[in-house]
């Protein structure tokens, strides 16, 4: 099951980065840095939180609200 969560996160992170680049005008590096330095990244790593099951748009919203 953890492998499935990892695969989902592998798909979600680039989608969130795309949203940050499109909506906030960030470069790819800036977008990825924003994601990985956010508290959401730590929560995303914790499978018990279930954030891997949320949409990229939901995660984007959490990041920009910080």
PyMOL commands that set and color helices and strands:
alter all, ss='L'
color gray80, all
select helices_A, chain A and resi 2-24+28-36+39-45+47-49+51-53+56-65
alter helices_A, ss='H'
color red, helices_A
deselect
rebuild
show_as cartoon
